[in-house]
Amino acid sequence: MKEQKRAAIYARVSTAGAGQDPEMQVRELNEYCERRGWIVVGEYVDRGISGAKDSRPQLDQLMEEAHTVLSCGRVEVRPVCEKCFAPATSA
């Protein structure tokens, strides 16, 4: 039997408050993993942290824990974000 893949979810919003809700990202990423039959073993969320910063506490923690939390020898990073799929606006 094929071993079920395990996943850790990372979500980030750059402005705490201001209508940005990382919970929607987390929900969508959980659904993404569920559709693929992956087990979510961790959720990491940075609030009010710019993507331009070198240090993002929860992302840093995820990277440190990747091998122990996911308990695997190989780690795949698959970026999934709504900004990647947002329609382009014409100027």
Secondary structure, DSSP 8 states (H G I E B T S, - for coil): -----EEEEEEEESSSSTT--HHHHHHHHHHHHHHHT-EEEEEEEEES--TT-S--HHHHHHHHHHHHHTT-S--------HHHHS-----
